[in-house]
Amino acid sequence: MPSADVLIAGAGPTGLILALQLAKLGVGFRLIDEKSGPGENSRAMVVHARTLEFYRQFGFADKVIRLGVKSGVAHIRVKGRPIMSVNFKDMGGRISPFPFALAFAQDDHERFLVEQLKAAGVQIEWNTKLTGIKQKDGTVLAGLALSDNRTQEFEVRYVCGCDGAHSEARKSLEVGFGGGTYEQLFFVADVKVASGFQPDITVNLDQRVLTLIFPVRSSGMQRLIGLVPPALSNREDLSFEDIRGGIESQLELKVTEVNWFSRYRVHHRVASHFRKGNSFLLGDAGHIHSPAGGQGMNTGIGDAINLGWKLAHVLQKRADPALLDSYEPERISFARSLVSSTDRAFTAMTAEDLRGQFTRQVVAPLIFFLGTRVIPHVLFRRISQVEIRYPDSPLSEGKAGKVCGGDRLPWTGPNMDNFAPLRSFDWQVHVYGKPVNDLTSACESLRLPIQSFPWGSSAHNAGFKRDAIYLVRPDGYVALATEAEQASEKINAFVKRHGLCSSAEARSRISI
């Protein structure tokens, strides 16, 4: 029987990223999926800036960008008439090294991540399904249906349910999944158009219609998505031909090839817990919501990044097991907030009454106009996930300048790239100015590397305080922000409170 510390159920983007992080950090795991291989449909497509920042820590952000399509111009139409064009290029300015959204079809995305795992020597167990979970003292007994039709019971320290909206992990754990389903019926199609591939987005807002087209693949495929007209919503045999005429007139295009067409209803749900014993829920197993803003896949990847290093630290005895208690409060609060905000936006944009018509034809164009011409950075922050914070986490302390414990480490810009050291996926101390003498000796005794950056306008504009000390987590969030005079004492107290230690100290713990 294979041995491992972690069982990951589900090899979608969430499970694949969790596996990549555990592999990078030297943790043994099994990765299973009931499918026979990576997905074959484009599905989730948008990769936001925060996800690309994580990918930079892995070292493959630039490869992903080359494979995808950067966001371009959005053309807004009302009742089929063009009213404005909005430039989405580089909206993030100096907020992120990746000031744009990227279109990267989920099937291509998954195949890319699978190749990264292969390069790391990891094989995925396809056609293998999680059939149940039984919690034991300190371990989990997982039931598996194997590819050769045999069954197996596998004892493992931790189970991570990344197995989607119909998660067997969630069902076995008897975790609630409260929420509901929107009444509106949507269509989705991957198509080619006569005018050829365009990186731009076109949005048509009408009385009872909401239609978008945006790039899927640089090879020429584009995504159509929108509301099925109410008169057709009860058609069981609905096909693209039934809605072709309306789409082509609304968007002023001619569809020459339909690669995929489907219809669906959107759900909005959040699990009542993201952790039960030594089992965790991530991605769609824990939260599903409207496609507004392209948040779903990126949120699942954020779950994986948040949990991966914590599992590694606990398994390698680099931290107390209580470190894992921070996963649920950090991620479930964001999931609830996200479902609530996307629910409000989705309901307003898709309502069939006068309120919905007013939102689509007046409010939405106004928001686009203000968001991109007056406050583009605000719009970027809202959708890119760079504003995800953990202020109430047990791992978040202090404030120095405008930066608080729980904040994502602000980026200081290309001329002084303070994100480069994050590739270590380990704890580190940042100083913008001059570190005090006793800090150096304290960090040496704790084996914490100090990343020292010169003070200047870049650091000031990012919100840092001169000579202040910032203890940064492996996932790029600030754990502790403090004045220089108190730094050594506070860092020592933080490290002791959470039982943190270096890899070398962990090895000595294990040998003892």
Buried (B, 14 or more C-beta within 10 A) or exposed (E): EEEBBBBBBBBBBBBBBBBBBBBBBEBBBBBBBBBEBBBEEBBBBBBBBBBBBBBBBBEBBEBBBEBBBBBBBBBBBBEBEEBBBBBBEBBBEBBBBBBBBBBBBBBBBBBBBBEBBEEEEBEBBBBBBBBBBBBEEEBBBBBBBEBEEEEEEBBBBBBBBBBBBEBBBBBBBEBEBEBEEBEBBBBBBBBBBEEEBBBBBBBBBBEBBBBBBBBBBBEBBBBBBBBBBEEBBEBEEBEBEBBBEBBBEBBBBEBEEBBBBEBEEBBBBBBBBBBBBBBBBBBBBBBBBBBBBBBBBBBBBBBBBBBBBBBBBBBBBBBBBEBBBBBBBBBBBBBEEBBEBBBEBBBBBBBEEEEBBBBBBEBBBEEBBEBBEEEBBEBBBBBBBBBBBBEEBBBBBBBBBEBBBBBBBBBBBEEBBBBEBBEEBBBBBBBBBEBBEEBBEBBEEBEBBBBEBEBBEBBBEBBBBBBBBBBBBBBBBBBBBBBBEBBBEBBBEBBEEBBBBBBEBBBEEEEE
